[in-house]
Amino acid sequence: MERKLISADTHLCEPPDLWTTRLPRGMRDRAARLAWTGEYMHYVSAGGHYVISLSEYRDLRGTFQEHSTLARWQSDNLADGVWGQVIHPNVGLLVYTTDNELAFAHARVYNDYVVELFGEHFDRHKPTAIIPVTDIDDAVTEVERAASRGLRGIVLPVEPTVRYSSPAYDRLWAAAQAHDLVAVFHIGVRTTTEEDYKVDAAELMQRLAGSAFTDEATALADRLRLEPQRSLVGQALIADLVGGGVAERFPRLHFVLTEFNAYWLAGLMAGFDKAFTVGLGQDVSAPYAKQGMFDRDRAVDDQPFMVRQFGMTEAWPYPLRPSEYIQRQFHCTFQDDPAAIALRGFTGVDALLWGSDYPHHEGCWPRSLEALDAMFAGVPAEDRWAITGGTTARLFGFTPPSD
């Protein structure tokens, strides 16, 4: 395909009343939505919980409604140099709740809406479908419905109530693989319970902004702590999908971790392999390779609580190394991550996907070209194209313009 810039991570500004007007009437009082109080815009999750408030947001009131139109959305991205986009929800990231009926009602409304909005432009706009996982039968049904309507990716919660290492999800993975859908995990998407919202406001601020109510030095330190914490969530997710055998059982299914950055991926791949690899020259059969609890009442050769220190080496049951599954099927998006680009020789270029994160403040928009030129200085053109469009085009089925 012609080398157009494609963002693997953009967001739709849903109409503020999308769910309050389209959900079944009995659910509308629990709809996810935007609400305003003076100069503050509030994000309200499914169930009616006020999650976070923003003051002087760039899209307050009338302009937010403008951003939800296709014309404004396209003009903003084209002005930023971005031809194609993988499009994720915005408020829709807050609809994954353990109330299964409510969650799937939100999902169906959103999935229908993005087909309505972008359906004639699927060559360059690839919205993803919201898929809760609180009921696998319902999830498979919605995956089938989304695929039938032309959607190419599904957004799943990063932190479900049951870990993805469980074979309970196999029918979901099978459905996604059968339709060549990409499984996307966007940072911050959790399957929430009512208890999750019973938190003191000050405690919530501590989570969001670090030590907002402590001394400056501690606040700065906590701010730095937040970044590796983000990556740990992504690492745990990959561990479940690789260690649980999902990648082995579904070799054509691709997984995209969105907005976790990617500087940590090389270390993770090395660490995963090391967990099942004995150091060169180690004699794992030697007596000193055992450790555990020595029972003095038993003979030396009858110690059931002593085990081979590196016994786990032989326990890896899959034909590929952990890093090979990651190279084959996993991808991480970033907005500004020169370290990930520098480590592409280890991770593989295909593991890295760039995204502008439009229209969020932490993204590259509206200066994406400037950011990319700085990040890719000295990087071969082929690698730059793969990361900024080529791999995303292949995964999500982008097609070249007709002109």
C-alpha positions as CSV (number, residue, x, y, z in Angstrom):
1,M,0.0,0.0,0.0
2,E,1.1,3.6,-0.6
3,R,3.0,4.8,2.4
4,K,0.4,6.8,4.2
5,L,0.8,7.6,7.9
6,I,-1.5,5.3,10.0
7,S,-2.1,5.8,13.7
8,A,-2.7,2.5,15.6
9,D,-4.2,4.5,18.4
10,T,-6.8,7.3,18.0
11,H,-10.0,7.9,20.0
12,L,-13.5,8.7,18.9
13,C,-15.3,11.6,20.7
14,E,-18.6,10.0,21.2
15,P,-21.7,12.3,21.3
16,P,-22.1,13.1,24.9
17,D,-25.6,11.7,24.9
18,L,-24.9,8.5,22.8
19,W,-26.0,6.0,25.5
20,T,-28.6,8.2,27.2
21,T,-30.6,8.3,24.0
22,R,-29.9,4.9,22.5
23,L,-29.9,2.4,25.5
24,P,-33.1,0.6,26.3
25,R,-35.2,3.1,28.3
26,G,-34.9,1.2,31.6
27,M,-31.1,1.6,31.5
28,R,-30.7,5.2,30.5
29,D,-30.3,6.5,34.1
30,R,-27.2,4.2,34.3
31,A,-25.7,5.2,31.0
32,A,-22.1,6.2,30.5
33,R,-22.0,9.8,29.5
34,L,-20.5,13.2,29.8
35,A,-21.9,15.7,32.2
36,W,-21.1,19.3,33.0
37,T,-21.0,21.5,36.1
38,G,-20.0,25.0,35.3
39,E,-16.5,24.8,33.7
40,Y,-16.0,21.1,34.7
41,M,-16.7,18.2,32.4
42,H,-17.4,14.9,34.1
43,Y,-16.9,11.4,32.8
44,V,-19.6,9.1,34.0
45,S,-19.1,5.3,33.7
46,A,-21.8,2.7,33.0
47,G,-23.8,2.4,36.2
48,G,-23.8,6.2,36.7
49,H,-20.5,6.6,38.6
50,Y,-18.7,9.9,38.3
51,V,-15.2,8.7,37.5
52,I,-13.1,11.8,36.7
53,S,-13.7,15.5,36.1
54,L,-11.7,17.8,33.8
55,S,-11.6,21.6,34.0
56,E,-11.1,23.9,31.0
57,Y,-10.9,20.8,28.7
58,R,-10.2,21.7,25.0
59,D,-13.6,20.2,24.0
60,L,-15.9,21.8,26.5
61,R,-19.6,22.0,25.6
62,G,-20.2,22.9,21.9
63,T,-16.7,22.1,20.6
64,F,-16.9,18.6,22.1
65,Q,-20.0,18.0,20.0
66,E,-18.1,19.3,16.9
67,H,-15.3,16.8,17.6
68,S,-17.8,13.9,17.5
69,T,-18.7,14.7,13.9
70,L,-17.0,12.8,11.1
71,A,-16.0,16.0,9.2
72,R,-14.2,17.5,12.3
73,W,-12.6,14.2,13.2
74,Q,-11.2,13.7,9.6
75,S,-10.0,17.3,9.2
76,D,-8.1,17.2,12.5
77,N,-6.3,14.0,11.6
78,L,-5.5,15.0,8.1
79,A,-4.1,18.3,9.3
80,D,-1.9,16.3,11.5
81,G,-0.6,14.3,8.6
82,V,-2.4,11.1,9.6
83,W,-4.3,9.4,6.7
84,G,-5.6,6.3,8.5
85,Q,-6.5,5.4,12.0
86,V,-7.4,2.5,14.3
87,I,-10.2,4.1,16.4
88,H,-10.9,3.2,20.0
89,P,-13.7,4.4,22.3
90,N,-13.3,7.4,24.6
91,V,-16.1,7.4,27.2
92,G,-16.8,3.9,25.9
93,L,-13.7,2.7,27.8
94,L,-15.8,3.1,30.9
95,V,-18.6,0.6,30.1
96,Y,-16.9,-2.6,31.1
97,T,-18.8,-3.5,34.3
98,T,-19.7,-6.8,36.0
99,D,-23.4,-5.9,35.3
100,N,-23.3,-8.1,32.2
101,E,-26.6,-6.9,30.8
102,L,-25.7,-3.3,31.2
103,A,-22.2,-3.8,29.7
104,F,-23.4,-5.5,26.6
105,A,-26.2,-3.0,26.0
106,H,-23.5,-0.3,26.0
107,A,-21.4,-2.4,23.7
108,R,-24.1,-2.9,21.1
109,V,-25.0,0.7,21.0
110,Y,-21.4,1.8,20.5
111,N,-20.6,-0.9,17.9
112,D,-23.6,0.0,15.9
113,Y,-22.8,3.7,16.1
114,V,-19.2,3.4,14.8
115,V,-20.5,1.4,11.8
116,E,-23.0,4.1,11.2
117,L,-20.3,6.8,11.5
118,F,-17.4,5.2,9.7
119,G,-19.0,2.4,7.6
120,E,-18.4,4.2,4.3
121,H,-14.8,4.9,5.1
122,F,-13.5,1.5,6.4
123,D,-10.7,1.8,3.9
124,R,-8.9,4.3,6.1
125,H,-10.9,4.4,9.4
126,K,-10.9,1.2,11.4
127,P,-13.0,1.5,14.6
128,T,-12.7,-1.3,17.1
129,A,-15.7,-3.0,18.8
130,I,-16.4,-3.0,22.5
131,I,-16.4,-6.5,23.8
132,P,-17.0,-7.1,27.5
133,V,-16.0,-10.6,28.8
134,T,-18.4,-11.0,31.7
135,D,-20.2,-13.8,29.7
136,I,-18.3,-15.7,27.0
137,D,-21.5,-16.7,25.2
138,D,-22.5,-13.0,24.9
139,A,-18.9,-12.0,24.0
140,V,-18.8,-14.6,21.2
141,T,-22.1,-13.4,19.9
142,E,-21.0,-9.8,19.8
143,V,-17.7,-10.7,18.2
144,E,-19.6,-12.5,15.4
145,R,-22.0,-9.5,15.0
146,A,-19.1,-7.0,14.9
147,A,-17.2,-9.1,12.3
148,S,-20.3,-9.3,10.2
149,R,-20.6,-5.5,10.1
150,G,-17.0,-5.0,8.9
151,L,-15.1,-4.2,12.2
152,R,-11.6,-5.5,12.3
153,G,-10.6,-5.2,16.0
154,I,-12.1,-5.9,19.4
155,V,-11.3,-4.0,22.6
156,L,-11.1,-6.3,25.6
157,P,-10.6,-5.3,29.3
158,V,-6.9,-5.4,30.4
159,E,-8.0,-6.6,33.8
160,P,-10.9,-9.0,33.6
161,T,-12.4,-10.7,36.6
162,V,-11.0,-14.1,35.4
163,R,-7.4,-14.1,34.1
164,Y,-6.8,-14.7,30.4
165,S,-4.7,-17.7,31.2
166,S,-7.9,-19.5,31.8
167,P,-9.1,-21.8,28.9
168,A,-12.6,-20.4,29.6
169,Y,-11.8,-17.8,26.9
170,D,-10.9,-20.2,24.2
171,R,-14.2,-19.8,22.3
172,L,-13.7,-16.1,22.3
173,W,-10.2,-16.4,20.9
174,A,-11.4,-18.9,18.4
175,A,-14.1,-16.6,17.1
176,A,-11.7,-13.7,16.9
177,Q,-9.1,-15.7,15.0
178,A,-11.8,-17.1,12.6
179,H,-12.7,-13.6,11.5
180,D,-9.1,-12.2,11.5
181,L,-10.0,-9.8,14.2
182,V,-7.2,-8.1,16.3
183,A,-7.6,-8.4,20.1
184,V,-6.8,-5.0,21.5
185,F,-6.1,-4.2,25.2
186,H,-6.3,-0.5,25.9
187,I,-4.6,0.7,29.1
188,G,-7.0,1.5,31.9
189,V,-9.8,-0.7,30.7
190,R,-11.0,-2.8,33.7
191,T,-14.1,-4.9,34.4
192,T,-15.3,-2.8,37.3
193,T,-17.5,-3.7,40.2
194,E,-19.7,-1.5,42.4
195,E,-17.0,-1.8,45.1
196,D,-14.4,-0.2,42.8
197,Y,-16.3,3.1,43.1
198,K,-16.5,3.2,46.9
199,V,-13.2,5.1,47.3
200,D,-12.3,8.2,49.0
201,A,-11.8,11.2,46.7
202,A,-8.4,11.9,48.1
203,E,-7.3,8.3,47.6
204,L,-8.5,8.5,44.0
205,M,-6.4,11.6,43.4
206,Q,-3.4,9.9,44.9
207,R,-3.8,7.1,42.3
208,L,-4.3,9.5,39.4
209,A,-1.7,12.1,40.1
210,G,0.8,10.6,42.5
211,S,1.3,12.1,45.9
212,A,-0.7,15.2,45.2
213,F,-1.0,16.0,48.9
214,T,2.6,15.3,50.1
215,D,5.9,17.2,49.8
216,E,7.2,18.1,46.3
217,A,10.1,15.6,46.3
218,T,7.8,12.6,47.2
219,A,5.3,13.8,44.6
220,L,8.0,13.8,41.9
221,A,9.2,10.4,43.0
222,D,5.6,9.0,42.9
223,R,5.1,10.5,39.5
224,L,8.1,8.5,38.2
225,R,6.8,5.4,39.9
226,L,3.5,5.5,37.9
227,E,5.2,4.8,34.6
228,P,6.7,1.4,35.4
229,Q,3.5,0.5,37.1
230,R,1.7,1.0,33.8
231,S,4.1,-1.3,32.1
232,L,3.7,-4.0,34.8
233,V,0.0,-4.3,33.9
234,G,0.9,-5.0,30.3
235,Q,3.6,-7.4,31.2
236,A,1.2,-9.4,33.4
237,L,-1.3,-9.5,30.5
238,I,1.3,-10.9,28.1
239,A,2.4,-13.4,30.7
240,D,-1.1,-14.8,30.9
241,L,-1.6,-15.0,27.2
242,V,1.8,-16.6,26.5
243,G,2.1,-18.7,29.7
244,G,-1.5,-19.8,29.5
245,G,-0.9,-21.2,26.0
246,V,-3.3,-18.8,24.2
247,A,-0.7,-17.8,21.6
248,E,0.2,-21.4,21.0
249,R,-3.4,-22.6,20.6
250,F,-4.4,-19.6,18.4
251,P,-1.3,-18.9,16.3
252,R,-3.0,-16.5,13.8
253,L,-4.5,-14.3,16.5
254,H,-2.7,-11.0,17.1
255,F,-2.8,-9.0,20.3
256,V,-2.2,-5.2,20.5
257,L,-1.4,-3.5,23.8
258,T,-2.4,0.1,23.4
259,E,-0.8,3.0,25.3
260,F,1.4,0.9,27.5
261,N,4.5,2.2,25.6
262,A,7.1,-0.3,24.4
263,Y,10.5,0.5,26.0
264,W,10.0,-2.4,28.4
265,L,9.2,-5.0,25.8
266,A,12.8,-6.1,25.1
267,G,13.5,-6.7,28.8
268,L,10.3,-8.6,29.2
269,M,11.1,-10.9,26.3
270,A,14.6,-11.6,27.7
271,G,13.2,-12.1,31.2
272,F,10.5,-14.6,30.0
273,D,13.1,-16.7,28.2
274,K,15.4,-16.6,31.2
275,A,12.6,-17.9,33.4
276,F,12.8,-21.2,31.5
277,T,16.5,-21.3,30.6
278,V,19.4,-22.6,32.7
279,G,22.6,-20.6,32.5
280,L,25.2,-21.9,30.2
281,G,27.4,-24.5,31.9
282,Q,25.0,-25.4,34.7
283,D,24.9,-29.0,35.7
284,V,21.2,-29.3,36.7
285,S,21.6,-33.0,37.6
286,A,24.1,-32.3,40.4
287,P,23.1,-32.7,44.0
288,Y,23.8,-29.1,44.7
289,A,21.1,-28.1,42.2
290,K,18.5,-29.0,44.7
291,Q,16.9,-26.7,47.2
292,G,13.9,-26.6,49.5
293,M,13.2,-27.8,53.1
294,F,15.7,-30.5,54.3
295,D,14.0,-33.1,56.5
296,R,16.6,-34.3,59.1
297,D,14.5,-37.3,60.0
298,R,14.9,-38.7,56.5
299,A,17.8,-40.2,54.6
300,V,19.7,-37.9,52.2
301,D,18.3,-39.7,49.2
302,D,14.7,-39.5,50.6
303,Q,14.0,-35.8,50.7
304,P,10.6,-35.1,49.1
305,F,10.7,-31.4,50.0
306,M,13.9,-30.8,48.1
307,V,13.5,-30.1,44.4
308,R,15.8,-29.4,41.5
309,Q,16.4,-25.6,41.5
310,F,16.0,-25.4,37.8
311,G,13.2,-27.9,37.4
312,M,11.1,-25.3,35.8
313,T,13.5,-25.4,32.8
314,E,11.8,-28.7,31.6
315,A,8.3,-27.5,32.5
316,W,7.9,-25.1,29.5
317,P,5.4,-27.1,27.4
318,Y,5.2,-25.1,24.2
319,P,7.4,-25.5,21.1
320,L,8.4,-21.9,20.8
321,R,10.2,-19.8,23.4
322,P,8.2,-17.1,25.1
323,S,10.0,-14.3,23.2
324,E,9.2,-16.1,19.9
325,Y,5.4,-16.0,20.6
326,I,5.7,-12.3,21.4
327,Q,7.6,-11.6,18.2
328,R,5.0,-13.5,16.2
329,Q,1.8,-12.2,17.7
330,F,2.2,-9.3,20.1
331,H,2.4,-5.6,19.4
332,C,2.7,-2.5,21.6
333,T,1.7,1.0,20.7
334,F,3.4,4.2,21.7
335,Q,3.2,7.9,21.1
336,D,6.8,9.0,21.9
337,D,9.2,6.2,22.8
338,P,12.7,6.5,21.3
339,A,14.0,3.7,23.5
340,A,11.5,1.2,21.9
341,I,12.7,2.3,18.5
342,A,16.3,1.8,19.5
343,L,15.6,-1.7,20.7
344,R,13.7,-2.8,17.6
345,G,16.5,-5.2,16.6
346,F,15.7,-7.3,19.7
347,T,11.9,-7.1,19.8
348,G,11.4,-7.1,16.0
349,V,10.1,-4.2,14.1
350,D,6.6,-5.7,13.8
351,A,6.2,-5.5,17.6
352,L,6.1,-1.7,17.5
353,L,3.1,0.4,16.4
354,W,2.9,4.1,16.5
355,G,-0.2,6.0,17.5
356,S,-1.0,9.7,17.9
357,D,-3.6,9.2,20.6
358,Y,-5.8,11.9,19.1
359,P,-7.4,13.9,20.8
360,H,-5.8,13.2,24.2
361,H,-3.3,15.6,25.8
362,E,-0.6,12.9,26.3
363,G,-0.5,12.1,22.6
364,C,1.4,13.6,19.6
365,W,-1.6,15.3,18.0
366,P,-1.5,18.0,16.6
367,R,2.3,17.8,16.1
368,S,2.7,14.2,15.0
369,L,5.0,14.7,12.0
370,E,7.4,16.8,14.1
371,A,7.4,14.2,16.8
372,L,8.0,11.4,14.4
373,D,10.9,13.2,12.6
374,A,12.6,13.6,16.0
375,M,12.0,10.0,17.1
376,F,13.1,8.4,13.8
377,A,16.1,10.5,13.0
378,G,18.7,8.1,11.5
379,V,16.3,5.1,11.4
380,P,16.0,3.4,8.0
381,A,12.9,4.3,6.0
382,E,11.7,0.7,5.9
383,D,11.7,0.5,9.6
384,R,10.0,3.8,10.0
385,W,7.2,2.8,7.6
386,A,6.6,-0.5,9.3
387,I,6.2,1.2,12.7
388,T,4.2,4.1,11.5
389,G,1.8,2.4,9.1
390,G,2.9,-0.8,7.4
391,T,2.3,-3.3,10.2
392,T,-0.9,-1.6,11.3
393,A,-2.2,-1.7,7.7
394,R,-1.5,-5.4,7.5
395,L,-3.1,-6.3,10.9
396,F,-6.3,-4.3,10.4
397,G,-6.7,-4.6,6.7
398,F,-6.2,-1.0,5.5
399,T,-6.6,-0.5,1.7
400,P,-4.8,2.1,-0.4
401,P,-6.6,5.2,-1.7
402,S,-8.2,4.8,-5.1
403,D,-6.7,8.1,-6.5
